[in-house]
């Protein structure tokens, strides 16, 4: 989480494709709303800058997961 916080405003970080997998995995592991928002913002920024379909799919998957946890 600290790494995401440190790089949250860096375009180079957001363009780096290899960073998407750790962020996506982290999204499955977190439950804290602040952490979820940080991951959500990171994926949104990546999506805006890179605009790949894979990032959009990852965002969709995580949003569904987070929403399902809130239903319980």
PDB file of N, CA, C and O in Angstrom:
ATOM      1  N   UNK A   1       0.815  -1.178   0.000  1.00  0.00           N
ATOM      2  CA  UNK A   1       0.000   0.000   0.000  1.00  0.00           C
ATOM      3  C   UNK A   1       0.872   1.260   0.000  1.00  0.00           C
ATOM      4  O   UNK A   1       0.545   2.260  -0.638  1.00  0.00           O
ATOM      5  N   UNK A   2       1.968   1.186   0.718  1.00  0.00           N
ATOM      6  CA  UNK A   2       2.864   2.331   0.768  1.00  0.00           C
ATOM      7  C   UNK A   2       3.418   2.661  -0.620  1.00  0.00           C
ATOM      8  O   UNK A   2       3.573   3.833  -0.964  1.00  0.00           O
ATOM      9  N   UNK A   3       3.711   1.652  -1.400  1.00  0.00           N
ATOM     10  CA  UNK A   3       4.230   1.882  -2.753  1.00  0.00           C
ATOM     11  C   UNK A   3       3.172   2.562  -3.609  1.00  0.00           C
ATOM     12  O   UNK A   3       3.488   3.490  -4.353  1.00  0.00           O
ATOM     13  N   UNK A   4       1.928   2.123  -3.517  1.00  0.00           N
ATOM     14  CA  UNK A   4       0.849   2.776  -4.276  1.00  0.00           C
ATOM     15  C   UNK A   4       0.703   4.231  -3.866  1.00  0.00           C
ATOM     16  O   UNK A   4       0.529   5.105  -4.715  1.00  0.00           O
ATOM     17  N   UNK A   5       0.772   4.491  -2.579  1.00  0.00           N
ATOM     18  CA  UNK A   5       0.662   5.869  -2.101  1.00  0.00           C
ATOM     19  C   UNK A   5       1.798   6.727  -2.641  1.00  0.00           C
ATOM     20  O   UNK A   5       1.575   7.868  -3.048  1.00  0.00           O
ATOM     21  N   UNK A   6       3.004   6.192  -2.648  1.00  0.00           N
ATOM     22  CA  UNK A   6       4.160   6.962  -3.100  1.00  0.00           C
ATOM     23  C   UNK A   6       4.092   7.321  -4.579  1.00  0.00           C
ATOM     24  O   UNK A   6       4.612   8.358  -4.993  1.00  0.00           O
ATOM     25  N   UNK A   7       3.456   6.473  -5.371  1.00  0.00           N
ATOM     26  CA  UNK A   7       3.466   6.663  -6.816  1.00  0.00           C
ATOM     27  C   UNK A   7       2.105   7.072  -7.392  1.00  0.00           C
ATOM     28  O   UNK A   7       1.923   7.069  -8.609  1.00  0.00           O
ATOM     29  N   UNK A   8       1.173   7.414  -6.545  1.00  0.00           N
ATOM     30  CA  UNK A   8      -0.185   7.643  -7.018  1.00  0.00           C
ATOM     31  C   UNK A   8      -0.357   8.798  -7.998  1.00  0.00           C
ATOM     32  O   UNK A   8      -1.378   8.869  -8.681  1.00  0.00           O
ATOM     33  N   UNK A   9       0.600   9.690  -8.082  1.00  0.00           N
ATOM     34  CA  UNK A   9       0.485  10.823  -9.009  1.00  0.00           C
ATOM     35  C   UNK A   9       1.534  10.790 -10.121  1.00  0.00           C
ATOM     36  O   UNK A   9       1.735  11.786 -10.816  1.00  0.00           O
ATOM     37  N   UNK A  10       2.198   9.654 -10.287  1.00  0.00           N
ATOM     38  CA  UNK A  10       3.257   9.545 -11.284  1.00  0.00           C
ATOM     39  C   UNK A  10       2.744   8.882 -12.552  1.00  0.00           C
ATOM     40  O   UNK A  10       2.283   7.741 -12.518  1.00  0.00           O
ATOM     41  N   UNK A  11       2.823   9.590 -13.660  1.00  0.00           N
ATOM     42  CA  UNK A  11       2.383   9.035 -14.938  1.00  0.00           C
ATOM     43  C   UNK A  11       3.195   7.808 -15.330  1.00  0.00           C
ATOM     44  O   UNK A  11       2.636   6.833 -15.833  1.00  0.00           O
ATOM     45  N   UNK A  12       4.496   7.842 -15.108  1.00  0.00           N
ATOM     46  CA  UNK A  12       5.351   6.711 -15.485  1.00  0.00           C
ATOM     47  C   UNK A  12       4.911   5.436 -14.760  1.00  0.00           C
ATOM     48  O   UNK A  12       4.913   4.355 -15.348  1.00  0.00           O
ATOM     49  N   UNK A  13       4.541   5.562 -13.512  1.00  0.00           N
ATOM     50  CA  UNK A  13       4.043   4.424 -12.744  1.00  0.00           C
ATOM     51  C   UNK A  13       2.748   3.890 -13.365  1.00  0.00           C
ATOM     52  O   UNK A  13       2.581   2.682 -13.533  1.00  0.00           O
ATOM     53  N   UNK A  14       1.866   4.779 -13.692  1.00  0.00           N
ATOM     54  CA  UNK A  14       0.561   4.387 -14.223  1.00  0.00           C
ATOM     55  C   UNK A  14       0.654   3.776 -15.617  1.00  0.00           C
ATOM     56  O   UNK A  14      -0.180   2.949 -15.987  1.00  0.00           O
ATOM     57  N   UNK A  15       1.638   4.168 -16.378  1.00  0.00           N
ATOM     58  CA  UNK A  15       1.836   3.597 -17.715  1.00  0.00           C
ATOM     59  C   UNK A  15       2.517   2.232 -17.683  1.00  0.00           C
ATOM     60  O   UNK A  15       2.443   1.482 -18.657  1.00  0.00           O
ATOM     61  N   UNK A  16       3.167   1.907 -16.594  1.00  0.00           N
ATOM     62  CA  UNK A  16       3.921   0.665 -16.494  1.00  0.00           C
ATOM     63  C   UNK A  16       2.974  -0.534 -16.443  1.00  0.00           C
ATOM     64  O   UNK A  16       2.275  -0.746 -15.451  1.00  0.00           O
ATOM     65  N   UNK A  17       2.963  -1.305 -17.514  1.00  0.00           N
ATOM     66  CA  UNK A  17       2.033  -2.423 -17.619  1.00  0.00           C
ATOM     67  C   UNK A  17       2.292  -3.512 -16.586  1.00  0.00           C
ATOM     68  O   UNK A  17       1.355  -4.144 -16.098  1.00  0.00           O
ATOM     69  N   UNK A  18       3.553  -3.730 -16.256  1.00  0.00           N
ATOM     70  CA  UNK A  18       3.868  -4.808 -15.325  1.00  0.00           C
ATOM     71  C   UNK A  18       3.299  -4.537 -13.923  1.00  0.00           C
ATOM     72  O   UNK A  18       3.099  -5.473 -13.149  1.00  0.00           O
ATOM     73  N   UNK A  19       3.044  -3.301 -13.603  1.00  0.00           N
ATOM     74  CA  UNK A  19       2.497  -2.957 -12.297  1.00  0.00           C
ATOM     75  C   UNK A  19       1.040  -3.319 -12.115  1.00  0.00           C
ATOM     76  O   UNK A  19       0.554  -3.340 -10.984  1.00  0.00           O
ATOM     77  N   UNK A  20       0.336  -3.601 -13.184  1.00  0.00           N
ATOM     78  CA  UNK A  20      -1.086  -3.883 -13.076  1.00  0.00           C
ATOM     79  C   UNK A  20      -1.368  -5.185 -12.334  1.00  0.00           C
ATOM     80  O   UNK A  20      -2.332  -5.259 -11.572  1.00  0.00           O
ATOM     81  N   UNK A  21      -0.560  -6.198 -12.538  1.00  0.00           N
ATOM     82  CA  UNK A  21      -0.817  -7.486 -11.881  1.00  0.00           C
ATOM     83  C   UNK A  21      -0.707  -7.413 -10.358  1.00  0.00           C
ATOM     84  O   UNK A  21      -1.590  -7.928  -9.672  1.00  0.00           O
ATOM     85  N   UNK A  22       0.326  -6.803  -9.805  1.00  0.00           N
ATOM     86  CA  UNK A  22       0.361  -6.684  -8.340  1.00  0.00           C
ATOM     87  C   UNK A  22      -0.805  -5.854  -7.786  1.00  0.00           C
ATOM     88  O   UNK A  22      -1.344  -6.175  -6.727  1.00  0.00           O
ATOM     89  N   UNK A  23      -1.186  -4.810  -8.484  1.00  0.00           N
ATOM     90  CA  UNK A  23      -2.306  -3.973  -8.030  1.00  0.00           C
ATOM     91  C   UNK A  23      -3.600  -4.778  -8.061  1.00  0.00           C
ATOM     92  O   UNK A  23      -4.401  -4.713  -7.129  1.00  0.00           O
ATOM     93  N   UNK A  24      -3.797  -5.524  -9.121  1.00  0.00           N
ATOM     94  CA  UNK A  24      -4.987  -6.367  -9.261  1.00  0.00           C
ATOM     95  C   UNK A  24      -5.038  -7.416  -8.143  1.00  0.00           C
ATOM     96  O   UNK A  24      -6.081  -7.610  -7.519  1.00  0.00           O
ATOM     97  N   UNK A  25      -3.932  -8.076  -7.899  1.00  0.00           N
ATOM     98  CA  UNK A  25      -3.860  -9.079  -6.839  1.00  0.00           C
ATOM     99  C   UNK A  25      -4.123  -8.455  -5.482  1.00  0.00           C
ATOM    100  O   UNK A  25      -4.865  -9.005  -4.669  1.00  0.00           O
ATOM    101  N   UNK A  26      -3.520  -7.320  -5.244  1.00  0.00           N
ATOM    102  CA  UNK A  26      -3.739  -6.602  -3.993  1.00  0.00           C
ATOM    103  C   UNK A  26      -5.221  -6.292  -3.798  1.00  0.00           C
ATOM    104  O   UNK A  26      -5.738  -6.366  -2.683  1.00  0.00           O
ATOM    105  N   UNK A  27      -5.893  -5.948  -4.881  1.00  0.00           N
ATOM    106  CA  UNK A  27      -7.317  -5.649  -4.813  1.00  0.00           C
ATOM    107  C   UNK A  27      -8.145  -6.791  -4.263  1.00  0.00           C
ATOM    108  O   UNK A  27      -9.163  -6.555  -3.613  1.00  0.00           O
ATOM    109  N   UNK A  28      -7.733  -8.013  -4.508  1.00  0.00           N
ATOM    110  CA  UNK A  28      -8.437  -9.180  -3.971  1.00  0.00           C
ATOM    111  C   UNK A  28      -8.184  -9.381  -2.484  1.00  0.00           C
ATOM    112  O   UNK A  28      -9.011  -9.966  -1.785  1.00  0.00           O
ATOM    113  N   UNK A  29      -7.065  -8.905  -2.007  1.00  0.00           N
ATOM    114  CA  UNK A  29      -6.662  -9.167  -0.633  1.00  0.00           C
ATOM    115  C   UNK A  29      -7.139  -8.123   0.369  1.00  0.00           C
ATOM    116  O   UNK A  29      -7.226  -8.406   1.563  1.00  0.00           O
ATOM    117  N   UNK A  30      -7.442  -6.942  -0.095  1.00  0.00           N
ATOM    118  CA  UNK A  30      -7.754  -5.850   0.829  1.00  0.00           C
ATOM    119  C   UNK A  30      -9.245  -5.793   1.155  1.00  0.00           C
ATOM    120  O   UNK A  30     -10.092  -6.200   0.360  1.00  0.00           O
ATOM    121  N   UNK A  31      -9.536  -5.276   2.345  1.00  0.00           N
ATOM    122  CA  UNK A  31     -10.929  -5.085   2.758  1.00  0.00           C
ATOM    123  C   UNK A  31     -11.177  -3.685   3.312  1.00  0.00           C
ATOM    124  O   UNK A  31     -12.320  -3.235   3.387  1.00  0.00           O
ATOM    125  N   UNK A  32     -10.122  -3.012   3.692  1.00  0.00           N
ATOM    126  CA  UNK A  32     -10.222  -1.668   4.242  1.00  0.00           C
ATOM    127  C   UNK A  32     -10.651  -0.686   3.156  1.00  0.00           C
ATOM    128  O   UNK A  32     -10.095  -0.697   2.058  1.00  0.00           O
ATOM    129  N   UNK A  33     -11.628   0.156   3.449  1.00  0.00           N
ATOM    130  CA  UNK A  33     -12.183   1.077   2.458  1.00  0.00           C
ATOM    131  C   UNK A  33     -11.133   2.061   1.944  1.00  0.00           C
ATOM    132  O   UNK A  33     -11.168   2.435   0.772  1.00  0.00           O
ATOM    133  N   UNK A  34     -10.213   2.479   2.788  1.00  0.00           N
ATOM    134  CA  UNK A  34      -9.151   3.402   2.358  1.00  0.00           C
ATOM    135  C   UNK A  34      -8.223   2.707   1.363  1.00  0.00           C
ATOM    136  O   UNK A  34      -7.825   3.303   0.362  1.00  0.00           O
ATOM    137  N   UNK A  35      -7.885   1.468   1.633  1.00  0.00           N
ATOM    138  CA  UNK A  35      -7.039   0.700   0.724  1.00  0.00           C
ATOM    139  C   UNK A  35      -7.764   0.425  -0.593  1.00  0.00           C
ATOM    140  O   UNK A  35      -7.164   0.502  -1.665  1.00  0.00           O
ATOM    141  N   UNK A  36      -9.045   0.108  -0.507  1.00  0.00           N
ATOM    142  CA  UNK A  36      -9.838  -0.117  -1.713  1.00  0.00           C
ATOM    143  C   UNK A  36      -9.852   1.133  -2.572  1.00  0.00           C
ATOM    144  O   UNK A  36      -9.708   1.052  -3.791  1.00  0.00           O
ATOM    145  N   UNK A  37     -10.021   2.264  -1.958  1.00  0.00           N
ATOM    146  CA  UNK A  37     -10.053   3.521  -2.716  1.00  0.00           C
ATOM    147  C   UNK A  37      -8.711   3.801  -3.378  1.00  0.00           C
ATOM    148  O   UNK A  37      -8.664   4.311  -4.498  1.00  0.00           O
ATOM    149  N   UNK A  38      -7.633   3.473  -2.701  1.00  0.00           N
ATOM    150  CA  UNK A  38      -6.299   3.668  -3.281  1.00  0.00           C
ATOM    151  C   UNK A  38      -6.110   2.775  -4.514  1.00  0.00           C
ATOM    152  O   UNK A  38      -5.604   3.229  -5.540  1.00  0.00           O
ATOM    153  N   UNK A  39      -6.514   1.519  -4.412  1.00  0.00           N
ATOM    154  CA  UNK A  39      -6.417   0.607  -5.555  1.00  0.00           C
ATOM    155  C   UNK A  39      -7.357   1.067  -6.672  1.00  0.00           C
ATOM    156  O   UNK A  39      -6.980   1.068  -7.844  1.00  0.00           O
ATOM    157  N   UNK A  40      -8.557   1.451  -6.313  1.00  0.00           N
ATOM    158  CA  UNK A  40      -9.529   1.939  -7.297  1.00  0.00           C
ATOM    159  C   UNK A  40      -8.969   3.145  -8.059  1.00  0.00           C
ATOM    160  O   UNK A  40      -9.069   3.216  -9.284  1.00  0.00           O
ATOM    161  N   UNK A  41      -8.390   4.076  -7.330  1.00  0.00           N
ATOM    162  CA  UNK A  41      -7.810   5.266  -7.966  1.00  0.00           C
ATOM    163  C   UNK A  41      -6.640   4.906  -8.876  1.00  0.00           C
ATOM    164  O   UNK A  41      -6.488   5.469  -9.960  1.00  0.00           O
ATOM    165  N   UNK A  42      -5.808   3.955  -8.419  1.00  0.00           N
ATOM    166  CA  UNK A  42      -4.672   3.533  -9.234  1.00  0.00           C
ATOM    167  C   UNK A  42      -5.168   2.921 -10.546  1.00  0.00           C
ATOM    168  O   UNK A  42      -4.653   3.245 -11.616  1.00  0.00           O
ATOM    169  N   UNK A  43      -6.143   2.060 -10.467  1.00  0.00           N
ATOM    170  CA  UNK A  43      -6.670   1.427 -11.679  1.00  0.00           C
ATOM    171  C   UNK A  43      -7.371   2.439 -12.580  1.00  0.00           C
ATOM    172  O   UNK A  43      -7.287   2.347 -13.805  1.00  0.00           O
ATOM    173  N   UNK A  44      -8.055   3.395 -11.981  1.00  0.00           N
ATOM    174  CA  UNK A  44      -8.710   4.434 -12.781  1.00  0.00           C
ATOM    175  C   UNK A  44      -7.677   5.269 -13.525  1.00  0.00           C
ATOM    176  O   UNK A  44      -7.845   5.585 -14.702  1.00  0.00           O
ATOM    177  N   UNK A  45      -6.622   5.615 -12.832  1.00  0.00           N
ATOM    178  CA  UNK A  45      -5.561   6.412 -13.463  1.00  0.00           C
ATOM    179  C   UNK A  45      -4.899   5.632 -14.595  1.00  0.00           C
ATOM    180  O   UNK A  45      -4.657   6.177 -15.673  1.00  0.00           O
ATOM    181  N   UNK A  46      -4.608   4.358 -14.349  1.00  0.00           N
ATOM    182  CA  UNK A  46      -4.028   3.515 -15.390  1.00  0.00           C
ATOM    183  C   UNK A  46      -4.961   3.411 -16.592  1.00  0.00           C
ATOM    184  O   UNK A  46      -4.524   3.469 -17.741  1.00  0.00           O
ATOM    185  N   UNK A  47      -6.235   3.260 -16.311  1.00  0.00           N
ATOM    186  CA  UNK A  47      -7.222   3.146 -17.378  1.00  0.00           C
ATOM    187  C   UNK A  47      -7.291   4.424 -18.206  1.00  0.00           C
ATOM    188  O   UNK A  47      -7.371   4.375 -19.434  1.00  0.00           O
ATOM    189  N   UNK A  48      -7.261   5.550 -17.536  1.00  0.00           N
ATOM    190  CA  UNK A  48      -7.318   6.840 -18.224  1.00  0.00           C
ATOM    191  C   UNK A  48      -6.081   7.059 -19.091  1.00  0.00           C
ATOM    192  O   UNK A  48      -6.191   7.511 -20.231  1.00  0.00           O
ATOM    193  N   UNK A  49      -4.914   6.741 -18.555  1.00  0.00           N
ATOM    194  CA  UNK A  49      -3.672   6.980 -19.279  1.00  0.00           C
ATOM    195  C   UNK A  49      -3.387   5.918 -20.345  1.00  0.00           C
ATOM    196  O   UNK A  49      -2.988   6.251 -21.462  1.00  0.00           O
ATOM    197  N   UNK A  50      -3.588   4.656 -20.005  1.00  0.00           N
ATOM    198  CA  UNK A  50      -3.231   3.581 -20.936  1.00  0.00           C
ATOM    199  C   UNK A  50      -4.426   3.115 -21.767  1.00  0.00           C
ATOM    200  O   UNK A  50      -4.286   2.774 -22.941  1.00  0.00           O
ATOM    201  N   UNK A  51      -5.593   3.105 -21.145  1.00  0.00           N
ATOM    202  CA  UNK A  51      -6.816   2.773 -21.852  1.00  0.00           C
ATOM    203  C   UNK A  51      -6.901   1.370 -22.425  1.00  0.00           C
ATOM    204  O   UNK A  51      -7.535   1.173 -23.462  1.00  0.00           O
ATOM    205  N   UNK A  52      -6.276   0.381 -21.776  1.00  0.00           N
ATOM    206  CA  UNK A  52      -6.357  -0.973 -22.298  1.00  0.00           C
ATOM    207  C   UNK A  52      -7.597  -1.691 -21.774  1.00  0.00           C
ATOM    208  O   UNK A  52      -8.099  -1.398 -20.689  1.00  0.00           O
ATOM    209  N   UNK A  53      -8.065  -2.622 -22.561  1.00  0.00           N
ATOM    210  CA  UNK A  53      -9.250  -3.395 -22.181  1.00  0.00           C
ATOM    211  C   UNK A  53      -8.978  -4.255 -20.948  1.00  0.00           C
ATOM    212  O   UNK A  53      -9.888  -4.512 -20.160  1.00  0.00           O
ATOM    213  N   UNK A  54      -7.750  -4.695 -20.779  1.00  0.00           N
ATOM    214  CA  UNK A  54      -7.426  -5.534 -19.628  1.00  0.00           C
ATOM    215  C   UNK A  54      -7.587  -4.766 -18.320  1.00  0.00           C
ATOM    216  O   UNK A  54      -8.101  -5.311 -17.343  1.00  0.00           O
ATOM    217  N   UNK A  55      -7.163  -3.537 -18.290  1.00  0.00           N
ATOM    218  CA  UNK A  55      -7.318  -2.729 -17.081  1.00  0.00           C
ATOM    219  C   UNK A  55      -8.797  -2.528 -16.779  1.00  0.00           C
ATOM    220  O   UNK A  55      -9.216  -2.609 -15.624  1.00  0.00           O
ATOM    221  N   UNK A  56      -9.574  -2.272 -17.801  1.00  0.00           N
ATOM    222  CA  UNK A  56     -11.022  -2.115 -17.620  1.00  0.00           C
ATOM    223  C   UNK A  56     -11.621  -3.391 -17.049  1.00  0.00           C
ATOM    224  O   UNK A  56     -12.463  -3.330 -16.153  1.00  0.00           O
ATOM    225  N   UNK A  57     -11.207  -4.527 -17.546  1.00  0.00           N
ATOM    226  CA  UNK A  57     -11.702  -5.809 -17.045  1.00  0.00           C
ATOM    227  C   UNK A  57     -11.301  -6.031 -15.595  1.00  0.00           C
ATOM    228  O   UNK A  57     -12.115  -6.488 -14.793  1.00  0.00           O
ATOM    229  N   UNK A  58     -10.075  -5.721 -15.253  1.00  0.00           N
ATOM    230  CA  UNK A  58      -9.620  -5.860 -13.876  1.00  0.00           C
ATOM    231  C   UNK A  58     -10.438  -4.968 -12.941  1.00  0.00           C
ATOM    232  O   UNK A  58     -10.832  -5.395 -11.856  1.00  0.00           O
ATOM    233  N   UNK A  59     -10.688  -3.744 -13.362  1.00  0.00           N
ATOM    234  CA  UNK A  59     -11.497  -2.826 -12.551  1.00  0.00           C
ATOM    235  C   UNK A  59     -12.888  -3.394 -12.334  1.00  0.00           C
ATOM    236  O   UNK A  59     -13.408  -3.369 -11.219  1.00  0.00           O
ATOM    237  N   UNK A  60     -13.481  -3.901 -13.388  1.00  0.00           N
ATOM    238  CA  UNK A  60     -14.815  -4.482 -13.299  1.00  0.00           C
ATOM    239  C   UNK A  60     -14.829  -5.666 -12.330  1.00  0.00           C
ATOM    240  O   UNK A  60     -15.716  -5.761 -11.482  1.00  0.00           O
ATOM    241  N   UNK A  61     -13.863  -6.559 -12.451  1.00  0.00           N
ATOM    242  CA  UNK A  61     -13.773  -7.719 -11.557  1.00  0.00           C
ATOM    243  C   UNK A  61     -13.688  -7.299 -10.094  1.00  0.00           C
ATOM    244  O   UNK A  61     -14.401  -7.827  -9.241  1.00  0.00           O
ATOM    245  N   UNK A  62     -12.808  -6.346  -9.819  1.00  0.00           N
ATOM    246  CA  UNK A  62     -12.624  -5.912  -8.437  1.00  0.00           C
ATOM    247  C   UNK A  62     -13.856  -5.185  -7.898  1.00  0.00           C
ATOM    248  O   UNK A  62     -14.225  -5.377  -6.740  1.00  0.00           O
ATOM    249  N   UNK A  63     -14.486  -4.368  -8.710  1.00  0.00           N
ATOM    250  CA  UNK A  63     -15.696  -3.675  -8.252  1.00  0.00           C
ATOM    251  C   UNK A  63     -16.788  -4.675  -7.896  1.00  0.00           C
ATOM    252  O   UNK A  63     -17.506  -4.486  -6.915  1.00  0.00           O
ATOM    253  N   UNK A  64     -16.918  -5.736  -8.686  1.00  0.00           N
ATOM    254  CA  UNK A  64     -17.891  -6.786  -8.373  1.00  0.00           C
ATOM    255  C   UNK A  64     -17.549  -7.479  -7.065  1.00  0.00           C
ATOM    256  O   UNK A  64     -18.429  -7.728  -6.241  1.00  0.00           O
ATOM    257  N   UNK A  65     -16.282  -7.789  -6.874  1.00  0.00           N
ATOM    258  CA  UNK A  65     -15.839  -8.430  -5.641  1.00  0.00           C
ATOM    259  C   UNK A  65     -16.120  -7.542  -4.439  1.00  0.00           C
ATOM    260  O   UNK A  65     -16.701  -7.993  -3.451  1.00  0.00           O
ATOM    261  N   UNK A  66     -15.710  -6.286  -4.521  1.00  0.00           N
ATOM    262  CA  UNK A  66     -15.922  -5.377  -3.389  1.00  0.00           C
ATOM    263  C   UNK A  66     -17.402  -5.192  -3.091  1.00  0.00           C
ATOM    264  O   UNK A  66     -17.795  -5.138  -1.926  1.00  0.00           O
ATOM    265  N   UNK A  67     -18.221  -5.096  -4.120  1.00  0.00           N
ATOM    266  CA  UNK A  67     -19.668  -4.942  -3.929  1.00  0.00           C
ATOM    267  C   UNK A  67     -20.253  -6.200  -3.266  1.00  0.00           C
ATOM    268  O   UNK A  67     -21.119  -6.095  -2.397  1.00  0.00           O
ATOM    269  N   UNK A  68     -19.790  -7.368  -3.669  1.00  0.00           N
ATOM    270  CA  UNK A  68     -20.317  -8.607  -3.084  1.00  0.00           C
ATOM    271  C   UNK A  68     -19.944  -8.722  -1.607  1.00  0.00           C
ATOM    272  O   UNK A  68     -20.713  -9.271  -0.817  1.00  0.00           O
ATOM    273  N   UNK A  69     -18.803  -8.223  -1.238  1.00  0.00           N
ATOM    274  CA  UNK A  69     -18.402  -8.253   0.173  1.00  0.00           C
ATOM    275  C   UNK A  69     -19.288  -7.331   1.007  1.00  0.00           C
ATOM    276  O   UNK A  69     -19.549  -7.612   2.177  1.00  0.00           O
ATOM    277  N   UNK A  70     -19.743  -6.253   0.422  1.00  0.00           N
ATOM    278  CA  UNK A  70     -20.599  -5.308   1.143  1.00  0.00           C
ATOM    279  C   UNK A  70     -22.015  -5.846   1.334  1.00  0.00           C
ATOM    280  O   UNK A  70     -22.746  -5.364   2.199  1.00  0.00           O
ATOM    281  N   UNK A  71     -22.405  -6.828   0.544  1.00  0.00           N
ATOM    282  CA  UNK A  71     -23.736  -7.408   0.662  1.00  0.00           C
ATOM    283  C   UNK A  71     -23.859  -8.336   1.860  1.00  0.00           C
ATOM    284  O   UNK A  71     -24.953  -8.537   2.389  1.00  0.00           O
ATOM    285  N   UNK A  72     -22.739  -8.900   2.284  1.00  0.00           N
ATOM    286  CA  UNK A  72     -22.751  -9.876   3.395  1.00  0.00           C
ATOM    287  C   UNK A  72     -22.946  -9.230   4.725  1.00  0.00           C
ATOM    288  O   UNK A  72     -22.979  -9.917   5.746  1.00  0.00           O
TER     289      UNK A  72
END
